[in-house]
C-alpha cells in the first residue's frame, strides 16, 4: 500500500493484496488456472506491484473481481456491480510496490476514476487526463464515497483502488 498525503486527506493506493494474489495464482476469479507467460516486450501494467513489466519477466493475465474482494472485506454487497476483468500480475510472488514515490501509479495517461459507496454501488465516475491529488480530492469530496477504482480508458481494466485515510 502506498500513501499520498495532502493537507486535508491521505489517500491509500492499494495493489492487489498478497494473500489474495496467492489464491489467484491457483485459480483466478473466473475459476481458471494460472497460465504463466514470458513478457517479451515489457510494458504490461502489473497490479501486484503497480509498475510496468520489463522485457523477459514472467507474468500472467488473470480474471479479477476488485469490487467483490473489497465487498468481502467491508461487508458491502456489490450486487450487479460485481464485475470481473483481466489484469496482469507476476506469475510468482513479487516484492509488491516499491517505496512511495512521487505521484500515482500508471498516472500519465487518461484514466477513469469510478467511485463506489460503502454499500458497493457506483456513485459516479470521471475521466481524468492524468491521475493526481486533485482528482482524488474531487472524487472523495462526496462523504458517501468509500473507494475509488482507477481504470484504463482504452480497455476499461481495473488498475488499482484508492481509499481515504485520515
Residue, then its C-alpha position, 0 to 999 in steps of 0.5 A: x500500500x502506498x500513501x499520498x498525503x495532502x493537507x486535508x486527506x491521505x489517500x491509500x493506493x492499494x495493489x492487489x493484496x498478497x494473500x489474495x494474489x496467492x489464491x489467484x495464482x491457483x485459480x483466478x476469479x473466473x475459476x481458471x488456472x494460472x497460465x504463466x507467460x514470458x513478457x517479451x516486450x515489457x510494458x504490461x501494467x502489473x497490479x501486484x506491484x503497480x509498475x510496468x513489466x520489463x522485457x523477459x519477466x514472467x507474468x500472467x493475465x488473470x480474471x479479477x473481481x476488485x469490487x467483490x474482494x473489497x465487498x468481502x472485506x467491508x461487508x458491502x454487497x456489490x450486487x450487479x456491480x460485481x464485475x470481473x476483468x483481466x489484469x496482469x500480475x507476476x506469475x510468482x510472488x513479487x516484492x509488491x510496490x516499491x517505496x512511495x514515490x512521487x505521484x500515482x501509479x500508471x498516472x500519465x495517461x487518461x484514466x477513469x476514476x469510478x467511485x463506489x459507496x460503502x454499500x458497493x454501488x457506483x456513485x459516479x465516475x470521471x475521466x481524468x487526463x492524468x491521475x493526481x491529488x486533485x482528482x482524488x480530492x474531487x472524487x472523495x469530496x462526496x462523504x458517501x464515497x468509500x473507494x475509488x477504482x482507477x481504470x484504463x480508458x482504452x480497455x476499461x481494466x481495473x488498475x488499482x483502488x484508492x481509499x481515504x485515510x485520515 
